[in-house]
Amino acid sequence: MRSRPAALFRPILLMLALGAAQPALAGEIRTAPKAVVELFTSQGCSSCPPADAMLSTLGERPEIIALAYHVDYWDYIGWPDTFGQKAHSDRQRAYAESWGSTRIYTPQMVVNGREGVVASRKGEVEAALGKASLSVPVTMIEASGMLHVDIEERPGAPEGVIWLVTFKARESVEIERGENSGKRMDYTHIVTGRQLLGMWEPETGTHLKLPLAEVLGARADGAAVLVQSEENGLPGSILGAASFVH
């Protein structure tokens, strides 16, 4: 696994310093999921609306954490995705590279970092979910504006990277150009940011204390903590996860 520069850890240290006294924020905490479903989608893709709707339905199931990564490589057709980020396209490419492929497409769902399926094919999605499981328990408690995250120890397991993924629960968008021109689309679980928090040590476990207001910021109303294996800088299996929605 590649070493991480110290600069990557500074933003979360700053958040910890700023978040000593924040008001309580009531919300839904989801722990013990069996699957993290990552949808790679675009507002400019005519095949994506059914997958977007499916992700919304999957996100209502308590055993699933749903995340929608809007990519930017459809923007050339004339409608820049209002949620699109190059970092999301890069994450999808990293998954493809980790599986020995150069092909990326939308809509694609990745289940637990292990398997990519065509997101508009419900049978393929449900088959992937049917065999999904996460081996590392992650728990969350929200108290006095702080989010306490505990990742249990699992001696002998591979080391994991801890990611904080922020998202917006729902937003409606009027699409003016491109393949979905003239449509008003509802999107859910929209990823707004992704930040490395540190490493999970399987021999000792990890405890994190995060100031929730700074974690969510102005754009997000939800956050997920993912523990994911990594090899040669490429994403591997997701080992554990939990989420919070305000």
Buried (B, 14 or more C-beta within 10 A) or exposed (E): BEEEEEEEBEBBEEBBEEBEEBEEBEBEEBBEBBBBBBBBBBBBBEBBBEBBBBBBEBBEBEEBBBBBBBBBBBBEEEBBBEBBBEEBBEBBBBBBBBEEEEEBBBBBBBBBBBBBBBBBBBEBBEBBBEEBEBEBBBBBEBEEBBBEBBBBBBEEBBBBBBBBBBBBBBEEBEBEEBBBBEBEBEBBBBBBBBBBBBBBBBEEBBEBEBBBBBBBEEEBBBBBBBBBBBEEEBBBBBBBBBBBBB
